[in-house]
Amino acid sequence: MFTVIAFAAACIFAFNIGASGSAASMSIVYGSHVVNKRINALLIAGIGAVIGAVFGGQFVTNTLGKGIIPEQILDVKVACIILLVAAFTILITNYIGIPLSTSEVTVGAIIGVGLSYQQLNTNTVLWIISFWVIVPVVAFLFTFCLERLRLLFQKYIDFRPPRKILAILLLITGIVEAIAAGMNNVANALGPLVGAGIASMEFGLPFMAVIVALGSIFFGGRVLETNARKITSLSLGNGIVISSATGSLVVGASLLGVPIPMTQITTSAIVGISASNDLTLVWKQKIIHQIAKVWVTSPIVSLISAFSLTEILVQYSFDQVILLFLAILATYILVRFRETPTKIIPGKGWDHHGKSIYSGSRSRR
């Protein structure tokens, strides 16, 4: 029973991984108009995911299946909780069209289970989180500095490569980025299954890769549009820099077995290009604020959800869940209904208070 639920949840999660992470891997190529049809961009993303998963997805799968929590506590029921929580979180963010890291959601759910059992490999968790912070910053700085150098070079030397050459280079880097997505993202759905002994690595990688590809093709349009159109307008040169930076960083992290937030890296690189033109204007964009909020809250939500479900369904303990719920409720009430300062409404005649209340100057009598 639980085996069937876990496998079905993994397939749903893999489908949504394709719609989120894999689809976003082609956002640069699509946003730069090298591939004008959305379906073609999604097809390339899906095929790249399959290639990447089959030839390099085993490293991250091992980390998610065995590295964060002890293998002996990752049974079928725990795998169900991790995959259901992760799949539900990704499903919601895909629906509203926000690019979200599937790695953050998966790792957050696994950490929640480990906290419930009080068995967590903190060294591995800190290692992963450090990559989450450092790699997007590196992507931002890389594209920011390179774009500034390009603008400075172009100011003194008017050199413009042929558009066809730039388009071919961008398409190649886009394919590399799609392969990198497969190397890193497919493991998010497969790792808990391998750790629980439900599926083998040899069968799971190609099977889940195909599910991810289908998700990218049939459900990746919203996230693709968000990354490609709503953040900034990209030139071919910008696209090559962003796509190559993202692909190389994700491939490197995948070979080290680190589940990395690829969507964060791509978006950070895009923001780096925008910031090179106007650093202050970029952070005023509403879509940037929305993405940042989802990135911060989603891993926390998946962690809390997985912790609560593990306490209730596995540990059969309700005390900590009730306390956690009350703490969240109290925090929400304090933030939502915090006391606002009383404003004095100026009146006429005897009710007139004068400007000294606000400015500190004396009012006329």
N, C-alpha and C positions, 0 to 999 in steps of 0.2 A: 504493500500500500504506500508506505513512505518512499520507497524506491521509485515508484511511478510518479509520485508528486514531485520528488526532487528532480527527476529527469525532465518532466514537463516544465517545471520552473526554470531549469537551466536553458531549455529551448526558447522559452519566452524571453528570458534575459538575453540570450544570444541574439535573438531577433531585434531586440531593442538596442543592443550594443551596435549592431549594424546601422540602425537608424540614427544613432548618436555619434559615436566615435569614428566608425568606419566612413560614414557619409561625410563627416566634417573633414576627412583627410583630403578630399578633392575640392574643398571650398576655394582654394587659391586658384586652381586651374579654371574652375567654373567662374569665379569672380573676375578673372582677367580675360574672360571671353575666348580662351583658347579652345575650350569645349563649350559650345553655346547651348546645346541641348542638355537639359538636366538629367534625363534618363541615361545618356551616354556617360556623364560624369559619375553617376551612381553605379553603372555597370563596371566601370574601371575600378571604382572603390571596392566593389564586391569581389572582383577577380583578384585584386591585390591582397585583400584580406585572406583569401584562401591560400595563396602562395606563401604569404608571410607566416600564417599559422602552421602550415605543414612543415616548413623548413626551419622555423625558429621560435615556435610558440611554447616549446617544452620548458624553457628556463623560468619564465614567469609562472607557468602552471605549477611547477614544483614549489615555488615560493608561496603561492596562495594555498596550495594543498597541504603543505607540511611546515612552512617556515614561520608563520605568525603564531599559530597555536599548536600544541602537541597533537600529533597524529591520532593518538588514542581517544581523544575527546571528540574528534570530527567524525561522528557516526552519521547514519542516514538521516535521522531526525534533525540534527544540527545543520547538515547540508541543506535540508529543506528550508529551515529558518533563514539561513544566509541568502539563499538564492531567491526566495520569495520576497524578502525585504529589499534586496538589491533590484530585482525586476520591477517591483512596484514603484520604487523611487524613480528609476529611469523612465518608466512608462509615463509618469506624470510630467517630467521635464521635457520629454520628447513631444508630448501633446501641446505644451505651450511654446515649443520651438526654441528652447534654450539649450545650447551646447553644454553638456555636462560630462565630467570624467567618470566613466564607468569604474575605473580603478579606485577612485576615492570612495565610491559607494560600496564596492565589494570589500575593500580593506576595512572600512568603517563597520560593516556588518560583522566581519570576522573578529575585529577587536571587541565588539559588543559581546559576542559569545565568550571570548577569552576572559573578559572582565567578570562575566557571570560565574565562570568556573574558577576565577582567580588564577588562571594559568595563561600567561602571555609572554611571548618572547619580545621583551622590550627593546633589545638591541636591534632586532629586525624591524620593528615598528619605527624606531627613531631613524634608522637607515632609510626606510621608505619615505618618511615624512620629510627628511632633509632633501631628498631628491625632488619632492613636490614643491619645495620652496626654491631651491637653487636653480633647477633646470628652467622653469619659466622665466626667472630673472635673467639667466644666461641668454635665452632666446630673445628677450626684449632688448637687452644691451647689444647683442650681436647685430640685430636688424637695425636698431637705432644708430649705432656707430657706422655701420656699413652704408646706410642711406645718407648719413651726413657726409661721409667721404665721397660718395658718388656725386652728390650735389656740388661739393667743393671742386671735384675733378672736372665736372661738366661746366663749371663756371669759367675755367681757363682753357679747356680743350673740348671742342665740339665734336664728340665721337658718338655716333648712334649706330649700333649693330643692326643688321637687317631683321625685320620683324619675324620672318620665317625661322631664322636661327633661334631667336629668343623663344618663339612659340614651341619649337621642338625641345629646347632645353627645359622649359617649364613643364611640358608634358612628361618628360623623363623624371624630373624631380617629383612631380605629382604622383607618378607610379611608385617611386621609392617610398613616398610618404604613405601611400595606401598599403604597401607591403609592410611597412613599419607598424601600421595600425593593426594588421593581422597578427604580427609577432607579439604584440603587447595586449591587445584587447580580448582576443578569443579566450585567453587563459582565465579571464574573469568569470566566465560561465563554466569553464571546464574544471578549474582548480578545486572547488569544493567536491565535485563528483569524483575526481581522482583521489583526493585526500580521504574520502569516505569509502573508497573501494567500489563505487558504483560503476565507473567506466574506466577503461584503460587509456593510456596516453595515445597508443597507436590507433585506436578506434575513435577516440574523442576529438582529437585535433582536426582531422578532415571533416568529421560530421558536424561539429559545432562551427567550423569555418564556413561551411555551406549555409548553415542557418544564419550566420552573421551576414553573409553576402545577400541572402534573400531579404533580410531586414533593411540593409542598405538600399537595395533596389526599390522596394515597395513602400518603405516608411521613412526614408531619409531626406525627403524633400524640404521639410520645414527647417531642420537644423542646417542643411546645406545653404538655404537662402539666408538664414541668420548670419552665418559666418561670412558668406560671400558678398552679401549686399548691404547689410545694415551697419557694419562697423566702419568701413572705409572703401574708397575706390582705389583699386590696385592697378599698377602698370605691369607689363611683362617682366621688367627687371625686378620690381618689387616682389612679384610672385616667385621668381626663381630663388631670391634670397630667403624668403620666408619658408618656402616649401623645402628647400635643401637644409635649412637650419633645423626645421621640425623633424624631418625624416632622419637626419643623422643623429640627433639627440635621442630620439625614441629608439632607434636601432641599438645605439650604445647602451641605453638603459635596459632594453630587453635582453641583450646578451649577458648583462649582469644579473638578470632575474628580478629586476625592479618593476613592479606595476606602476606605470607613470601616467599622469593626467595629460594625455595627448592633446585633448581639446584646449586645455589651459595653455600648453606650449604654442599651439597654432594661434590662438587668440592673442597671447602675449607678443608673439612675433608680429602680428598684424598691427597691434597697438604701437609697437616700436617704430614701425614705418610711419604711422600717423603722427607720432610724437616728434619725429625728426622734422616735420613741417611746422607743427604748432603744439608744443608740449602741454599748454594749458587747455586748449580746446578739446583734446581727446578725452580727458577725464570728465568733461561736462556732458558727454554723450550718455543718454539714458540707458542704452543697451549695455554699456560697460558696467554701470552700476547694478543692473539687473543680473547680469552674468556673475558678477562678483558675489552678490548675495546668495545665489544658488550654490556657487562653489563652496562657500563657507558653511551654509546650513545643511546641505544634503548629506555630507559624511556624518555630521552630528545626528541628523534625523535617523539615518540608517543604523548608526551605533546604538542609539537609545532604543530603537524598535527591536533590533536583534537582541539586545540585553534583556528587554522586558519579556519578549517571547520565550527566550531561553529560561528565564527565571520561572515563568508560568508553566510552560509545556514540558520542560526537562527537569528543572530543579524542584518544581511544585512549591515554589516560595512566592509569596505575595507581598511580604513586608517591604522589601526594597523597591518594588515596583510602585507601591502606593506612595511611599515617601518621595520617589522620583517624580511621580505625577503631581503630587502636591507642591513640590518645589518648582516645577515648570509652571503650574497654574498660578502660584504666588508671584513668580517673576513676570508672567504675562500681565497679571492684574496691576502690578506696580508700574510696568512700562506703559500699559495701555491707558490707565486711569491715574497717572501721576498728577499731583496737584499743580495747577497752572497759576502763575502770579496774577493777583487781582489787579485789573486795570481800572484806573479812576477816569470816569467819563466826564470831561469838562461840561459844566452847565452854564447858565446865565444868572446874572444878578448875584444873590447871596450864595448860590451854589457854585459860582465860578472859583476854581482853585488856583488858577494862575499857572504860568510855565515853570515856576521854581520847583515844583514837584518832580519834574523830569530833568530839568537842565541845571538846577542848583543855583540859578540866578534869582534875584529878588523880583517879585511880581509888583506891578504898579497898583497903587490903591486909588 
